[in-house]
């Protein structure tokens, strides 16, 4: 019995070593491709490009004295009769542009606050209204699985199998002793009784 094991192992090792020797010989000697012509299979050419002249500096802008801009309010164009009757007034683009110019000339540019990714977002919102309010139910993994079970199980699906098992026991008791009844009674004892 021992000799059969050693004999089988010796054959397996011989095959493995022969295979590795064949692969090593093939990698060392390689497959020689026949040379049909004297030209190599791949020819590499190196091209030398002439040196590019250094980039010239951009022309300097002429220095001029700062010009003070004087911003005067532009009178609004007369409104049509429909606007005077109580309709929403139209905003003229020229008026908005002039207001923007006046704001830009008047003071510092608008400084935007940098976003803080670790800031407490809850403190930015107002407090919930006093009194009664409706809350959402907390989503738990058990609730998600129960909802998926309702989708897969169809109408009448129950997440707890014990009520269904009790109904099966009542139905099977009327038919008498059977393997199904014994299996359901065993399940009731193990899983449904506290």
Kinemage of the C-alpha trace (Angstrom):
@kinemage 1
@onewidth
@group {chain A} dominant
@subgroup {mainchain}
@vectorlist {calphas} color= white
{ca unk a 1} P 0.000 0.000 0.000
{ca unk a 2} L 2.851 2.391 0.920
{ca unk a 3} L 4.705 1.598 -2.292
{ca unk a 4} L 1.677 2.536 -4.400
{ca unk a 5} L 1.552 5.977 -2.769
{ca unk a 6} L 5.255 6.549 -3.363
{ca unk a 7} L 5.032 5.213 -6.876
{ca unk a 8} L 2.156 7.625 -7.727
{ca unk a 9} L 3.954 10.560 -6.130
{ca unk a 10} L 7.163 9.740 -8.020
{ca unk a 11} L 5.290 9.734 -11.343
{ca unk a 12} L 3.589 13.047 -10.508
{ca unk a 13} L 6.875 14.703 -9.550
{ca unk a 14} L 8.518 13.368 -12.715
{ca unk a 15} L 5.805 14.898 -14.874
{ca unk a 16} L 6.062 18.249 -13.069
{ca unk a 17} L 9.874 18.352 -13.360
{ca unk a 18} L 9.786 17.354 -17.044
{ca unk a 19} L 7.247 20.091 -17.757
{ca unk a 20} L 9.362 22.721 -15.995
{ca unk a 21} L 12.497 21.572 -17.831
{ca unk a 22} L 10.677 21.859 -21.177
{ca unk a 23} L 9.443 25.384 -20.369
{ca unk a 24} L 12.931 26.440 -19.194
{ca unk a 25} L 14.536 25.095 -22.399
{ca unk a 26} L 11.932 26.892 -24.535
{ca unk a 27} L 12.497 30.198 -22.670
{ca unk a 28} L 16.297 29.941 -22.918
{ca unk a 29} L 16.489 28.921 -26.559
{ca unk a 30} L 13.283 30.542 -27.712
{ca unk a 31} L 11.627 30.074 -31.006
{ca unk a 32} L 13.833 31.210 -33.848
{ca unk a 33} L 11.923 33.149 -36.454
{ca unk a 34} L 12.990 32.523 -40.023
{ca unk a 35} L 14.791 35.450 -41.628
{ca unk a 36} L 13.250 36.117 -44.999
{ca unk a 37} L 15.334 39.222 -45.710
{ca unk a 38} L 18.292 41.081 -44.300
{ca unk a 39} L 16.135 43.885 -42.872
{ca unk a 40} L 15.264 43.703 -39.200
{ca unk a 41} L 11.655 43.179 -38.160
{ca unk a 42} L 11.552 46.485 -36.327
{ca unk a 43} L 13.571 49.485 -37.263
{ca unk a 44} L 13.943 52.380 -34.841
{ca unk a 45} L 14.843 55.811 -36.167
{ca unk a 46} L 15.903 58.665 -33.942
{ca unk a 47} L 15.108 62.097 -35.309
{ca unk a 48} L 16.982 65.098 -34.102
{ca unk a 49} L 14.896 68.236 -34.031
{ca unk a 50} L 16.536 71.626 -34.346
{ca unk a 51} L 16.697 73.651 -31.166
{ca unk a 52} L 13.729 75.966 -30.845
{ca unk a 53} L 14.511 79.633 -30.238
{ca unk a 54} L 13.746 80.783 -26.699
{ca unk a 55} L 10.308 82.379 -26.365
{ca unk a 56} L 10.338 86.122 -26.498
{ca unk a 57} L 8.854 87.940 -23.507
{ca unk a 58} L 5.399 89.415 -24.067
{ca unk a 59} L 5.343 93.106 -24.870
{ca unk a 60} L 4.971 95.270 -21.800
{ca unk a 61} L 1.717 97.126 -21.419
{ca unk a 62} L 2.083 100.880 -21.646
{ca unk a 63} L 2.012 102.592 -18.273
{ca unk a 64} L -0.809 105.064 -18.031
{ca unk a 65} L -2.123 107.187 -15.225
{ca unk a 66} L -5.131 105.711 -13.406
{ca unk a 67} L -8.411 107.069 -14.648
{ca unk a 68} L -11.099 107.874 -12.119
{ca unk a 69} L -14.498 106.705 -13.201
{ca unk a 70} L -17.466 108.668 -12.152
{ca unk a 71} L -20.663 106.652 -11.842
{ca unk a 72} L -23.916 108.511 -12.096
{ca unk a 73} L -27.324 106.950 -11.606
{ca unk a 74} L -29.157 106.303 -14.819
{ca unk a 75} L -32.780 107.374 -14.820
{ca unk a 76} L -35.144 104.500 -15.340
{ca unk a 77} L -37.065 104.526 -18.609
{ca unk a 78} L -40.758 105.354 -18.311
{ca unk a 79} L -42.882 102.367 -17.423
{ca unk a 80} L -45.676 101.220 -19.690
{ca unk a 81} L -49.262 101.714 -18.569
{ca unk a 82} L -49.595 98.020 -17.666
{ca unk a 83} L -46.743 98.345 -15.129
{ca unk a 84} L -48.268 101.425 -13.547
{ca unk a 85} L -51.558 99.597 -12.994
{ca unk a 86} L -50.017 97.305 -10.372
{ca unk a 87} L -48.181 94.705 -12.444
{ca unk a 88} L -44.661 93.626 -11.516
{ca unk a 89} L -42.145 96.259 -12.662
{ca unk a 90} L -39.720 95.191 -15.359
{ca unk a 91} L -36.014 95.216 -14.521
{ca unk a 92} L -33.914 96.889 -17.143
{ca unk a 93} L -30.559 95.252 -17.911
{ca unk a 94} L -28.894 98.646 -18.181
{ca unk a 95} L -30.028 99.554 -14.669
{ca unk a 96} L -28.691 96.295 -13.209
{ca unk a 97} L -25.382 96.805 -14.988
{ca unk a 98} L -25.053 100.323 -13.642
{ca unk a 99} L -25.871 99.148 -10.105
{ca unk a 100} L -23.186 96.469 -10.385
{ca unk a 101} L -20.640 99.039 -11.554
{ca unk a 102} L -21.530 101.350 -8.664
{ca unk a 103} L -21.164 98.518 -6.117
{ca unk a 104} L -17.836 97.460 -7.603
{ca unk a 105} L -16.459 101.006 -7.515
{ca unk a 106} L -17.794 101.737 -4.032
{ca unk a 107} L -16.043 99.200 -1.896
{ca unk a 108} L -14.171 95.975 -1.377
{ca unk a 109} L -14.920 92.942 -3.478
{ca unk a 110} L -17.297 90.407 -2.030
{ca unk a 111} L -15.421 87.881 0.094
{ca unk a 112} L -16.868 84.411 -0.071
{ca unk a 113} L -16.472 82.200 2.979
{ca unk a 114} L -14.565 79.000 2.388
{ca unk a 115} L -16.669 75.873 2.732
{ca unk a 116} L -15.946 73.908 5.892
{ca unk a 117} L -16.571 70.203 5.257
{ca unk a 118} L -16.475 69.413 8.983
{ca unk a 119} L -18.917 72.128 10.039
{ca unk a 120} L -22.025 71.165 11.971
{ca unk a 121} L -24.815 71.457 9.405
{ca unk a 122} L -27.591 70.997 11.960
{ca unk a 123} L -26.787 74.292 13.644
{ca unk a 124} L -27.497 76.174 10.409
{ca unk a 125} L -31.134 75.144 10.309
{ca unk a 126} L -33.881 76.632 12.386
{ca unk a 127} L -35.276 74.728 15.340
{ca unk a 128} L -38.272 72.460 14.712
{ca unk a 129} L -41.642 74.049 15.404
{ca unk a 130} L -42.904 73.821 18.972
{ca unk a 131} L -45.753 71.454 19.706
{ca unk a 132} L -46.600 68.304 17.802
{ca unk a 133} L -44.808 67.277 14.647
{ca unk a 134} L -44.571 64.111 12.636
{ca unk a 135} L -41.334 62.106 12.806
{ca unk a 136} L -40.023 59.633 10.307
{ca unk a 137} L -39.509 56.069 11.379
{ca unk a 138} L -35.870 55.169 11.694
{ca unk a 139} L -34.646 52.970 8.858
{ca unk a 140} L -32.989 49.834 10.185
{ca unk a 141} L -31.592 46.810 8.364
{ca unk a 142} L -34.453 44.695 9.709
{ca unk a 143} L -37.013 47.137 8.283
{ca unk a 144} L -35.270 47.119 4.896
{ca unk a 145} L -35.228 43.308 4.809
{ca unk a 146} L -38.896 43.149 5.799
{ca unk a 147} L -39.820 45.535 2.971
{ca unk a 148} L -37.798 43.479 0.475
{ca unk a 149} L -39.550 40.363 1.759
{ca unk a 150} L -42.947 42.000 1.153
{ca unk a 151} L -41.928 42.786 -2.418
{ca unk a 152} L -40.618 39.272 -3.090
{ca unk a 153} L -43.195 37.419 -1.007
{ca unk a 154} L -46.204 39.201 -2.447
{ca unk a 155} L -49.484 39.967 -0.671
{ca unk a 156} L -49.965 38.312 2.724
{ca unk a 157} L -46.242 37.950 3.370
{ca unk a 158} L -45.321 37.629 7.049
{ca unk a 159} L -41.818 38.338 8.303
{ca unk a 160} L -42.340 36.013 11.301
{ca unk a 161} L -42.882 32.367 10.223
{ca unk a 162} L -44.408 31.284 13.562
{ca unk a 163} L -48.042 32.375 12.893
{ca unk a 164} L -47.967 30.610 9.525
{ca unk a 165} L -46.487 27.518 11.198
{ca unk a 166} L -49.304 27.489 13.805
{ca unk a 167} L -51.929 27.638 11.025
{ca unk a 168} L -50.160 24.725 9.299
{ca unk a 169} L -50.240 22.709 12.546
{ca unk a 170} L -53.983 23.339 12.949
{ca unk a 171} L -54.605 22.251 9.351
{ca unk a 172} L -52.408 19.138 9.674
{ca unk a 173} L -53.951 18.079 13.032
{ca unk a 174} L -57.288 17.558 11.298
{ca unk a 175} L -55.639 15.197 8.784
{ca unk a 176} L -53.972 13.052 11.472
{ca unk a 177} L -50.361 12.155 12.213
{ca unk a 178} L -47.885 12.820 9.404
{ca unk a 179} L -44.230 13.630 8.824
{ca unk a 180} L -45.140 17.254 7.991
{ca unk a 181} L -47.024 17.624 11.290
{ca unk a 182} L -44.075 16.271 13.285
{ca unk a 183} L -41.690 18.606 11.435
{ca unk a 184} L -43.906 21.659 12.104
{ca unk a 185} L -44.321 20.699 15.775
{ca unk a 186} L -40.529 20.389 16.119
{ca unk a 187} L -40.068 23.798 14.496
{ca unk a 188} L -42.672 25.278 16.874
{ca unk a 189} L -40.840 23.877 19.918
{ca unk a 190} L -37.390 25.052 18.790
{ca unk a 191} L -38.078 28.473 17.304
{ca unk a 192} L -41.504 29.787 18.305
{ca unk a 193} L -41.760 28.971 22.027
{ca unk a 194} L -39.997 31.299 24.477
